[in-house]
Amino acid sequence: MTIFFDSEFDRIFKKMSNSFFDIDDIFKEFKENGSASDPYYYGYTMTVGPDGKPVVQEYGNIKPDQLPDSDTREPLVDTIVDEKEKVVKLIVEMPGVEKTDVKIVVENKTVILSAEHDKKKYHVKVPVQQKIDENSAKASYKNGVLEIVFKLIEEEKPKGKTVEVE
């Protein structure tokens, strides 16, 4: 199987390295050889024709207006750990919703965020690696940006007693 896999990639890359190749042929051939899943792909190439005018060619198995759309989007999330102030901040971009639409649930070191307003829907589960105090959560939402702040829990030092040798 490895020999087939390596030789298949070699063949495809050799074909792609040719300065004149048709991307549709490569994807069509890949699909005919049986891929595990059928991904959607769309793109275009732009070249300059002999007359100096741009030539745009589309390729792919789907057109842009036919792309499957999901109603729910996954917002961008940044996690910032501030050791100096001993807090963890989650910065979440969710434009187009109101602060009353935002729902935040914290359970087992995972923050579950969702919001829905008109046609805008957001949902994401954010794992938090640090030990946080779930009860200390404070959230604010302004101009499409949600900020959630958690206090870090300081790790307890192991308790023990030093025994002196006599």
C-alpha positions in Angstrom: 0.0 0.0 0.0 2.8 2.4 0.8 4.4 1.9 -2.6 1.1 2.7 -4.3 0.6 5.7 -2.1 4.1 7.1 -2.8 3.9 6.5 -6.5 0.4 8.0 -6.7 1.7 11.3 -5.1 4.8 11.3 -7.3 2.6 10.9 -10.4 0.3 13.7 -9.3 3.2 16.1 -8.4 5.0 15.4 -11.6 1.8 16.2 -13.5 1.4 19.4 -11.5 5.0 20.5 -12.1 4.3 20.6 -15.8 3.8 24.3 -16.7 0.6 23.4 -18.7 -1.8 21.3 -16.7 -5.5 21.3 -16.2 -6.4 21.3 -12.5 -9.8 19.8 -13.4 -8.1 16.7 -14.8 -6.1 16.2 -11.7 -9.2 16.4 -9.4 -11.2 14.3 -11.8 -8.5 11.6 -11.8 -8.2 11.8 -8.0 -12.0 11.3 -7.7 -12.1 8.4 -10.2 -9.4 6.6 -8.3 -11.7 6.6 -5.3 -11.1 9.0 -2.4 -12.4 8.2 1.0 -14.6 11.3 1.1 -15.8 13.7 -1.6 -14.6 17.1 -0.5 -16.1 20.2 -2.1 -13.5 22.3 -3.9 -13.8 25.4 -6.0 -11.2 27.8 -7.4 -10.0 29.7 -10.4 -6.9 30.4 -12.3 -6.1 33.7 -13.8 -3.6 34.2 -16.6 -2.9 36.8 -19.2 -3.9 35.8 -22.7 -1.9 36.5 -25.9 -3.9 39.7 -26.4 -2.9 41.0 -23.0 -6.3 40.5 -21.5 -6.9 38.5 -18.3 -8.3 35.0 -18.8 -10.1 33.5 -15.8 -10.9 29.8 -15.7 -13.0 28.2 -12.9 -12.5 24.7 -11.7 -14.0 22.4 -9.1 -16.9 20.1 -8.5 -19.2 22.9 -7.1 -19.9 26.5 -7.9 -19.7 29.2 -5.2 -23.4 29.7 -5.1 -23.9 26.0 -4.5 -21.6 25.7 -1.5 -23.2 23.9 1.4 -23.9 26.5 4.1 -24.2 25.8 7.8 -26.5 28.0 9.7 -24.1 28.0 12.7 -20.7 29.6 12.5 -17.7 29.0 14.8 -16.5 32.3 16.1 -12.8 33.2 16.4 -11.5 32.7 19.9 -8.3 33.9 21.5 -7.2 32.6 24.9 -4.9 34.9 26.8 -3.2 33.8 30.1 -2.1 36.7 32.2 0.2 35.2 34.9 0.9 38.7 36.4 -2.8 39.4 37.1 -3.6 35.6 37.6 -6.4 35.6 35.0 -7.4 33.8 31.8 -9.2 35.8 29.2 -11.2 34.5 26.3 -11.7 37.0 23.5 -14.5 35.9 21.1 -15.5 37.7 17.9 -19.3 37.4 17.4 -20.5 40.3 15.3 -24.2 40.8 14.5 -25.6 39.7 17.8 -26.8 41.5 20.9 -25.4 40.9 24.4 -28.8 39.5 25.5 -28.4 36.8 22.8 -25.1 35.4 24.2 -25.2 32.3 26.3 -22.2 31.1 28.2 -21.9 27.8 30.1 -18.8 26.6 31.9 -18.5 22.9 32.8 -15.4 20.7 33.4 -12.8 23.1 32.1 -14.8 23.7 28.9 -16.6 27.0 28.0 -19.6 26.5 25.7 -20.5 29.7 23.9 -23.6 30.2 21.7 -25.5 33.2 20.3 -28.3 33.6 17.9 -29.8 36.8 16.4 -31.8 36.9 13.2 -29.7 34.9 10.7 -26.5 35.1 12.8 -25.8 31.9 14.8 -22.6 31.1 16.7 -21.6 28.0 18.6 -18.2 26.9 20.0 -16.8 24.7 22.8 -13.5 26.2 24.1 -11.3 23.9 26.3 -9.4 25.7 29.0 -6.1 24.1 29.9 -5.5 26.1 33.1 -7.2 25.6 36.4 -9.8 28.3 36.7 -12.4 29.4 39.2 -15.7 28.9 37.3 -17.5 31.1 39.8 -15.2 34.0 39.1 -16.3 34.4 35.5 -17.1 37.9 34.3 -18.2 38.6 30.8 -18.6 41.8 28.7 -19.8 42.3 25.1 -19.1 45.4 23.1 -18.9 46.0 19.3 -19.1 42.3 18.4 -16.4 41.2 20.8 -17.1 39.1 23.9 -14.5 39.0 26.6 -14.7 36.5 29.4 -12.3 36.7 32.4 -11.6 33.8 34.8 -9.4 33.9 37.9 -6.7 31.3 37.9 -6.6 28.8 40.8 -3.2 28.6 42.3 -2.0 25.1 42.6 -1.6 23.9 46.1 1.8 23.0 47.2 2.1 19.5 48.5 1.6 19.5 52.3 3.9 17.6 54.3 6.2 17.6 57.3 9.9 17.6 57.3 11.4 15.1 59.6 14.9 15.6 60.9 17.2 12.7 61.4 18.8 12.5 64.9 
